[in-house]
Amino acid sequence: MTKQEILAGLRACAKKLGRAPKQSDLLKMTKITRYWITRHFTDVMDAYREAGILRLGAPHRIDSLPLLEDWVRVARKVGRPPTRTDYLNQGKYSAMPFFRLCGQWSRVPEYLRAFARDRHLEEKWGDVLKMIEGRAKAASARVSGQIDLRSAEPGSAGLTNACLSNKASEDMPVAVRRGRQPGVRVDRPVYGTPCSLLGLRYEPVNELGVIYVFGILAPRLGLQVERMQQAFPDCEAVREVEPGKWQRVRIEFEFASRNFEYHNHRSDGCDIIVCWTHNWPGCPKGLEVIELQRMVRGV
């Protein structure tokens, strides 16, 4: 698709809806995918701005209460704590306000529980809080029954099975994945295992940590970064494929490689997944996976 076709499609979709379209609207009403948008624009918001469309949630910061109330509404509708895809398809806002509020999507349920206690909303949100509690207990039982994550070797079968058991908690710290335990507070950060890599005190517990480690190790990987962006894929780099011959590669960062699938990314729009842990046995053969923990723990 050309840039002008994309802009025309965005404007037509917005006019028909009477509001700024969400990604799910574009998929239903047009042939415009994130892949085509990022071919011609820095990110989705850049395309919206050039089309003259002001996307919902962009011009102002949304208060926590209406944001969480809408999350609760979607949870009741789908009958479980909603995944990011569930919410993008049926929620009122974009995912960005939740990331600003909680740091990562998988921590929204814990934040909501703490918020409900502080605001005395346990009765009003009781049904959804029970969903969250049930999901946390089930995840904790699966993990504790399969493996002790603290003693697992990188890439072991047990670690892979444990990680695959609860897709909603793939990128959460171990302590939070096991459910709220004595001494674990949801109102402050959780750190990873102490790390020997120069410039990093603790191992990553989220995608931003993976990006930082990649920045340190990129020269050792033979990669020269050309561009970083918010849109998919996260990074464009070049590397030498033959003596004196360089090619561009497209990189997506994930804490766990399987998050690539959960985020509904297209494998034909990316060449390399850079992750902390590789837990995706069914990863497409055309996708190269760089597991950073193996390099870091060998430093």
Secondary structure, DSSP 8 states (H G I E B T S, - for coil): --HHHHHHHHHHHHHHHTS---HHHHHHH-S--HHHHHHHSSSHHHHHHHHT---TTSSS---HHHHHHHHHHHHHHHTSS--HHHHHHH-SS-SHHHHHHHSSGGGHHHHHHHHHHHHT-TTTTHHHHHHHHHHHHHHHHHHHHH--GGG--TT-HHHHHHHHT-GGGTTS-HHHHT---TT--TTS----SB--STT-SB--SSHHHHHHHHHHHHHHHTEEEEEE-SSSSSEEEEEEEETTEEEEEEEEEEEETTHHHHTT--GGG-SEEEEEE---TT--TTSEEEEHHHHHTT-
